[in-house]
Amino acid sequence: MPEARPRKMRRHTEGAAPRETLELEAVVREALPNALFRIELASGTRAALVAHVAGESSLLRLRPGDAVIVEMAAYDAGRGRIVRRR
């Protein structure tokens, strides 16, 4: 009987197209339930976006008026991800 070779483990991102994201400066306007925040871009081009926190739990202590860096995907301009505090 032939010896079984171990299968190569692949990540789910392997072979996928790179994500197109934009990093923009924003200001937190309102804290919403479930770690969501209503933010306003610093450029003032959009009235309000909804963003969730990515990564560190210290970002959960954001208050209205805090400056943050938001990562937005090109396919959904109404939502974003707060990457870090400014």
Residue pairs with C-beta under 8 A, 6 or more apart in sequence:
19 73
20 73
20 74
21 71
21 72
21 73
21 74
22 71
22 72
22 74
23 69
23 70
23 71
23 83
24 41
24 42
24 43
24 69
24 70
24 72
24 80
25 41
25 42
25 43
25 67
25 68
25 69
25 70
25 86
26 39
26 40
26 41
26 42
26 49
26 51
26 67
26 68
26 69
26 70
26 80
27 39
27 40
27 42
27 65
27 66
27 67
27 68
28 37
28 38
28 39
28 62
28 63
28 64
28 65
28 66
28 68
29 37
29 38
29 39
29 40
29 48
29 64
30 37
30 38
30 64
31 37
31 62
31 63
31 64
32 38
32 50
35 52
35 53
35 60
36 50
36 51
36 52
37 50
37 51
37 52
37 53
37 62
37 82
38 48
38 49
38 50
38 51
39 48
39 49
39 50
39 51
39 68
39 70
39 80
39 82
40 46
40 47
40 48
40 49
41 49
41 70
42 67
46 77
49 70
49 72
49 77
49 78
49 79
49 80
50 78
50 79
50 80
51 68
51 70
51 79
51 80
51 81
51 82
52 79
52 80
52 81
52 82
53 59
53 60
53 62
53 81
53 82
54 71
54 81
54 82
54 83
55 83
55 84
56 84
58 85
59 68
59 82
59 84
59 85
62 68
62 82
62 85
66 85
66 86
67 85
67 86
68 82
68 83
68 84
68 85
68 86
69 82
69 83
69 84
69 85
69 86
70 80
70 81
70 82
70 83
71 80
71 81
71 82
71 83
72 79
72 80
72 81
73 79
73 80
